[in-house]
Structure formats: C-alpha cells, structure tokens
Amino acid sequence: MPPSREPTPGHRGFVIPIGGAEDKVSARAILRRFVKLAGGRQARLAVIPTASQQSSTGDRYRDVFRDLGAGDVDVLDYRDRGDTERSDWLESLDESTGVFMTGGNQLRLSTILGGTPVASHVRRLNARGVHVAGTSAGAAFVSEHMIAFGREGATPIAGQVTLAPGLGLTNRVIVDQHFRQRDRLGRLMTALAYNPFAIGVGLDEDTAAFLGPDNRVEVVGSGAITIVDVSGLEYSSMATAREGRPVQLVGVRLHVLAHGAHFDLETRRATPGPEDADR
C-alpha cells in the first residue's frame, strides 16, 4: 500500500521507525524527540499496543509519554479486527498529533490492522502532517514492504526471509530492527535482493530513523543505523540460487551512521554526524 497523497506537498508528518529497546528511563532522547515533534504539552498521542500480547504495554508507554510532558495520551488497544470499527477510537486517532505503535509481533499488526479503517486513518493522518512512530515490530510495519520473519546471520540466503504488506507510510525503505544485536544484515540484504528498488534501513536498539517530509533521514539514539543501498547493484543470483544457499550480490553500497548523521533518500548521499554528538 503506497503512501497517501499529501494535501499540501512537503507537509507529510515524520515517519519514525525505532530499533526496539529504546531508553524509557534516563535521557529518553528518542521518545522525548517524538513528544516534542507532536506538540509537547499540546501533543495528543495515540498509542497502539496491538503488536504486544502483554496487557501492560500500552499503559507503560502512556506513563512514559505523560512523564515527558505530552498533553494527552490515549491507548487504542486493538485486540481483533472488530475493534477497528470502534468510532470512539477512530475519533481519538483523528484528533491525534502523534501515533505510536509498540513492539511485539509485526504480523499481529498486519493481520489485525491491515485493510481496516485504522490503517487508512493512520496513512491519511501522516499525509496531512501527523507524526507516526513504531518501535521494534512497529518499526517493521511502517513501510509498504514489511519483513514478516526470517533467519538471522550476516550472509544473504535464498529463502531466508518472508515479506508481507506493511502499513505503507513509505515505499522508499525496508526496515529491520534489533539489527546489530540479532545479526540481521543477511536477512535485510535478502529482502532487498527480491526486488532492489528500496533502501535497507537496519536499526540498532535504542536508535531511530527520523524520516522527514523532505525524504531525509536523521539518526537519533545510542546505536547506529546501517543503510544498505542497492541502487548500483550490478549482479544478483537471487533468481537462480537454491533455497538455503548464499545469494551473490555485486555492487551493494553500505553506510553505518550514528547519532546526528543524515541520509538523503533522493540523492542517496550520507552525511556523518559529529563524533561527540550529544545523545
């Protein structure tokens, strides 16, 4: 599902995939930045804990966001597809200045929210300037093409990863989370090898990609983001590699970017952040 058309070009809200395990206790740089973008004390946040099966997840984020000064926080705990028809929760979405999707299992997000009024509302909200963030499973879900699951490891392997339709806030990137911690370079490269039109964004834990309406990514957090650019791909063996065997890729460009760095999705140029960047 491609992004909704912007009523006013250049006014799309930020899309903010987070690699999971973000700091919720001390500096809370990522969550603090999200609250500030959404309006600070005027922020109206909608927390969607659908990916999680823990009943306390939504309440925990509500407490964190309130502690960070958000004006109002509603937890919209969609447990089944019938919940997505609730008019009171759709009204809460419509009034929000920021939407936050928690971690858990991204297939819960796609199977419960996919094709529902909630998914349509979130796409339209983002198109008109509302900021949408997701951590861990929520991060995987933000893009048009979502990594549903796959084996870990540094080498791309045929059949290593399964893709599913995501929320569709952007069709420019494929996101993978817990990236360095769970050794996921191989599965991200495998996903890109299926059709090398998108850019791979591998998010370390406690690290976020703030993708703005100008299609520039800013890195925020204590880890790094791995950018996998396959626009110059010269050769791929994906079409002929047997399942379980390595996939040969020639011409892949890779960047590792830390806090304060930027990547332009239009020009595909990376700008490093300062060595002593304050996180």
Summary of the structure (lengths in Angstrom):
residues: 279
radius of gyration: 17.9
end to end distance: 34.1
largest distance: 55.2
contacts: 1014
relative contact order: 0.16
helix: 25%
strand: 28%
